[in-house]
Amino acid sequence: MRLRSLLAMADLGPLELVTGEDELERFVRWVVTTDMLDPSRYLSGGELVLSGLQWRLEPADSESFVSALARAKVAGLAAGDALFGEPPADLLDACRRHRVPLFRVPEHIAFATVTEQVNRKLSTGRAADLSAILDQHRRLVSGDGLGSVLELVERNLGMPCWVVSSTGRVLAGPAQPPPPELCAAFLGARRLPHTHTVEGTRYSLFAVDADGTSRVADWCLVFAGDYKDWPEERRALVGELAAVVSLEHARQDDRQSAEGRLAQDLIELIVSDAKPAEIVSRLELTGLALSERYLAVAATTDSGAVRPRELRALLREILHGRSPAAGVVDGEAIVLVPRGDDAALTDRIHRAVEALEPGLQGSRLSVGISGAVDGEGLRGAVEEARYARRMAAERPNPTNVVRHDELATHMMLLASVPDEVRRMFRVRLIDPLSSYDKDNRADLVRTLETFLELSGSWARCSEMLHVHVNTLRYRIQRIEELTGRDLSRLEDRVDFFLALALR
């Protein structure tokens, strides 16, 4: 209840406001009766303090008492008339100075009556609030969304609040969106909650699921105002609101839905050795048309800071509105996106991935994007996206996106090479060299790579490796002996080149 309600409670009789008319919108959390000169240690903020003024032995005591109430951030003071007949002038002056609303309690009204009536009003209000909150939960579950919950918070507490995704998309809240730079502040904050000022306005940022979800995959609660100035019960409310919002976040995770499971099955079929007919059949079950054209997007991180399921959800968030089919295979998130404006889509992914960098906590995010294909070419598109992702992972930046047109022509051709062919090349041509290097502290693999990169030039290769040309000739001879190949033959050079590319 608010302090103003004390003036309208008929059961209390003529409770008079002496000073503090501008502060009547304060909330009363509880009622406390005290006659201690400094009761601040027993106050936590928001109380209506009842006092018979037994503590006042001299005028200076009023300053001590009222300043202690102000420090404790009480809602107001109600002083009884029994001792002095009316509030002393020094008490009135102190209340005005410290902006503590002062009420006068007539002698015939017992403090017990005031306490009973106020607590009854508080209980009724809490019951009404609980009913409203339960109703908001019901509406949320039934599909009304988060908007009505945030409206309740703003209407009752005067706290505008928005729910924002890690990519900056406003999911719920007032029509006027919060400043876009708050998303970067949320991702880059060392600790949460965090306050951030934009053009003189203070905002408070909270994670929805700080303990269970990585920062880049979480949602953010944005409040107007500085949470450090809030009373304890308002901070507790944020925790309750975060729990409600996290339910909606979990509800939007489609992994357990029929559509989500079908999408996962489709991605697994594409990556496996399934026959094209099986892929086409599952494609139609997933609701994707064979005649449509699609892009494939693959993504990984290099540490456990972002889990694969979170990366999958993050790609779906980045591609929001494009109806992507998403899955996870061997820790790699893969999505199929119906083709639209390819350049705009690529730019959208680039901007989103770069914006997420502050929230990666030192991890590296690598993304690969394929060219457009129809339903029958999905396996090649996924392979192309995965190769592009691997190329992105080799780059030094924290976030990297590689498009299909950045791949070499031979890499695009290799996108359709089956896994068993890759294994065959590695086992026959690369594994013997790797084993020899490990056992003898040699450098045959790097020698082979350099020799091929320099088109078989003995002089340039020996110079690049800082070895004598005879040492280089010995190494090449050893490579040929271990593999049974002849590096003077073009066919064998091509095989080695492809084997190195397929690692």
C-alpha positions, 0 to 999 in steps of 0.5 A: 500500500502507499502512504496516501492510503493512511488518509483514506482508512476510515477505521483509523479516524482522523489521522493527520498528515503534518508534513510530507505531502510530496512523498505520499506515493511511497510504498509501506512494506510493514509497521514498526513501533519503537521508542529507541533514539536510533532504531536503524539497526532494526529497520530495512526500508519501507516501514511505517514507524509508530513512535510515542516520542519517549526518546525525546529528552531534548530538542536535538534528539529529534535530529538524531531520531529522524536522521536515523529513519532517513538513513534506513529509508523508512516510508514515514513516521506516525507520532502519537499525541499522548506525551506532547499533545502534538508533534514538537516543532523540532521534530517537524523541522527534522522531518522536513529537512530529511523528507520523512513524511510525518503523521499525527496519531490522536491520543485516543487511537491506540498504536495496536489499532493502527498496526492491525488496520495497516497490516490488514490492508497490506495483506489484502494488497499482497493477496491481490498482487498474488492473484494478479501474478497467478493470472499473469502466469496463466495468461503466459502459459496460455500464450498471451506472452510476456507483454502482459507480465511486463505491463503489470510490473510497470503499472504497479511499480512504475518500472518500465522493463524490456526483455531483449535477446543477446542479438538485440531483438526486443522480445517484449516491453513498452512500445518505445524500445530501449537504446540498442547499445544496452545489448553490447553493455549486457554482453560485455559486463564483467558482472551482472546485474550491471548499470549503464547510462545512455544520454543521462538515463540510467538502466539496469541489466539482469540476466534471465538465467545467469547460472544455467545459460551462457551469456550469448544465448541468454535473454536480458531484462532491461529496467529503467533506473538504477537497481542499487537505489531499489528497496530489497523487495523490488530486487527480489521481484526481479528474481521472480520476474526472471523466473517467469521469463525463463519459462518463456525462454525454455518454451521457445526451445523447439528441440522437444517439439515434433518440428524440432525433432524432425529437423534434428533427424533431417540434419543427422540424415544429411551428415550420415551416409543416408540415401538421397531418397531418405533425405527427400522423404524426411525433408517433406516431413519437416515441412520443407519443399524439395523445389525450394532453394536453401543455404546451410550454416554451420557453427562451433565454438572452441571451448565449452563456454557455449554449449552446442544446444545453445549455439543451435538456439543462437543460430535460430535467433540470428535467423529469426523469421527465416524458419530455419531447420536446426540440428546438432551433430558432433558438437557442431550446430547446423541449420538449413535456411530457405533462400531469400536475399543471400547477400542480406542474409550473409550480412545479417549473420556477419553483424550478429556474430561480430556483435556477440564477441563481448559475450564469448568470454574468450571463446572463438565462434566460427561460422560457415555459410554455403551457397544456395542449393535445392532439396537434392543438393542439401548434403553438398551444401552442408559439407560446404558450410562445414568446410567453410566453418573449418576455414573460419576456425583457422583464422585468428579473430574471436569471431569469423564467418566464411562464405562459400565463395571464399572457398577454393574451387577444389574445396567446393569439389571436396564438399561432396567427398564421402567420409570413407574417402577422406579416411582412406586418403588420411590413412594411406598418405598422411598417417604414415608421415605423422607417425614418423614425425612423432617417433623421430621428431621429424618434419615430413608433413610440413616439408610436404606441405611447403614443397607442394605450395611452392610447386616442387621448387627445390631451391625455394622450398629448402630456403623456406624450410631453412635446410640444405637442398640435400636435406630436403631431397632426403626428406622427400625420398623418405616421404615417397618410401613411406607412402609408395608414391612418387612426387615427381608424378603430377597424379601423386602430387594431386593426391597428396594435395587433396589428402592434406586439404581433407584432414 
